[in-house]
Amino acid sequence: MTPEKIFELSSTVAMIGWLVLILASPFWFKAPRFIIGIAVALLAITYTWLILSTFKPSDMNSFGTLEGVMTLFTNKTMVTGGWVHYLAFDLFIGCWIVNNARKHGINHWITVPSLFFTFMLGPLGWLSYILLRTAVTKSYFAEN
């Protein structure tokens, strides 16, 4: 399968996961578990396969410099692996946000902007949720 096709399929899996997470979570309590168990797992398996099929032990040295990372990302398979890495972790964090908001009694619908930003901008979305949770619970160090 080509990197382009893997990119397309992985993006579709992630999008379905995000839609289920955002739209079904208020009604289906196990939605985050389902998403982690299926969508995130599929993305993690895909990532592992991409990296193991391309990455060489000597590539480890490339992570020490920006130039080295840029060289790794001249390979389409490595870029696709990087993309799938983002998709998997962002979706996992989205599931964490939904579960954590439930734990703290935060209305699902007010977390949707944080979920959107997590989907689009990863850490910015997580940070926006932490700020929201802090405002609601009056404690930055609310139990996770």
Secondary structure, DSSP 8 states (H G I E B T S, - for coil): --HHHHHHHHHHHHHHHHHHHHHHTTT-TTHHHHHIIIIIHHHHHHHHHHHHHH--GGGGGGGGSHHHHHHHTTSHHHHHHHHHHHHHHHHHHHHHHHHHHHHTT--HHHHHHHHHHHHHHTHHHHHHHHHHHHHHHS-TT---
